[in-house]
């Protein structure tokens, strides 16, 4: 058998097949490592998303309670029209809500 393979010289087809099989095995191993790394990354992203959702669940209800009270007070610390602290008859006028131009 070795005599038959020696007839091929340096162009031994079994050596080429052996190299191809080794390259294929290396490629499959690398692919499996990439897939495992991707899976770990997705697991980490999922954990972050779950933590953010829990945090938003904890914050959302108190914010819904506080926001109407915050928006009722103007930027100058004075209540908006309709509140008893200061009335329109005393000269108070609502601030303009337009954006400043440059």
C-alpha positions as CSV (number, residue, x, y, z in Angstrom):
1,X,0.0,0.0,0.0
2,X,2.8,2.4,0.9
3,X,4.4,1.6,-2.5
4,X,1.2,2.5,-4.2
5,X,1.0,5.8,-2.3
6,X,4.6,6.6,-3.0
7,X,3.8,6.5,-6.7
8,X,1.8,9.7,-6.2
9,X,4.9,11.4,-4.8
10,X,4.1,14.7,-3.0
11,X,0.6,14.8,-4.4
12,X,-0.7,12.1,-2.0
13,X,-4.6,12.3,-2.1
14,X,-4.9,10.9,1.4
15,X,-2.7,13.6,2.8
16,X,-4.9,16.3,1.1
17,X,-8.0,14.6,2.5
18,X,-6.4,14.5,6.0
19,X,-5.6,18.2,5.8
20,X,-9.2,19.0,4.6
21,X,-10.7,16.9,7.5
22,X,-8.5,18.7,10.0
23,X,-9.5,22.1,8.6
24,X,-13.1,21.1,8.7
25,X,-12.8,20.0,12.3
26,X,-11.0,23.3,13.2
27,X,-13.8,25.3,11.5
28,X,-16.5,23.3,13.3
29,X,-14.8,23.8,16.7
30,X,-14.4,27.5,16.0
31,X,-18.1,27.8,15.0
32,X,-19.2,26.0,18.2
33,X,-17.1,28.4,20.3
34,X,-18.7,31.4,18.5
35,X,-22.2,30.1,19.0
36,X,-21.5,29.5,22.7
37,X,-20.1,33.0,23.0
38,X,-23.1,34.5,21.2
39,X,-25.5,32.5,23.5
40,X,-23.6,33.9,26.6
41,X,-23.9,37.4,25.2
42,X,-27.6,37.0,24.6
43,X,-28.1,35.6,28.1
44,X,-26.3,38.6,29.6
45,X,-28.4,41.0,27.5
46,X,-31.6,39.2,28.6
47,X,-30.5,39.5,32.3
48,X,-29.9,43.3,31.8
49,X,-33.3,43.7,30.1
50,X,-35.0,41.8,33.0
51,X,-33.2,44.0,35.6
52,X,-34.2,47.2,33.7
53,X,-37.8,46.1,33.5
54,X,-37.9,45.4,37.2
55,X,-36.4,48.8,37.9
56,X,-38.9,50.5,35.6
57,X,-41.7,48.6,37.3
58,X,-40.5,49.9,40.7
59,X,-40.2,53.5,39.5
60,X,-43.2,53.8,37.2
61,X,-46.0,53.9,39.7
62,X,-44.4,56.5,42.0
63,X,-43.6,58.6,38.9
64,X,-47.2,58.5,37.7
65,X,-48.2,59.7,41.2
66,X,-45.7,62.5,41.3
67,X,-45.7,63.8,37.7
68,X,-49.2,65.5,37.8
69,X,-48.1,67.4,41.0
70,X,-44.8,68.5,39.3
71,X,-46.5,69.6,36.1
72,X,-49.0,71.7,38.1
73,X,-46.2,74.0,39.3
74,X,-44.7,76.3,36.7
75,X,-41.0,76.8,36.3
76,X,-41.1,79.9,38.6
77,X,-42.4,77.8,41.5
78,X,-45.8,79.4,41.2
79,X,-49.0,77.2,40.7
80,X,-50.6,77.5,37.3
81,X,-54.0,79.3,36.7
82,X,-56.9,77.8,38.6
83,X,-55.0,77.2,41.9
84,X,-55.9,79.2,45.0
85,X,-52.3,80.5,45.7
86,X,-52.6,83.3,43.2
87,X,-55.4,84.4,41.0
88,X,-55.7,86.2,37.7
89,X,-57.3,89.2,39.4
90,X,-54.0,89.8,41.3
91,X,-52.2,90.4,38.0
92,X,-50.7,87.0,37.5
93,X,-50.5,85.8,33.9
94,X,-49.4,82.4,32.7
95,X,-46.0,82.2,31.2
96,X,-45.6,81.9,27.4
97,X,-45.0,78.3,26.4
98,X,-43.2,79.2,23.1
99,X,-39.6,78.2,22.4
100,X,-37.1,81.0,22.4
101,X,-35.8,81.9,19.0
102,X,-32.2,82.6,18.2
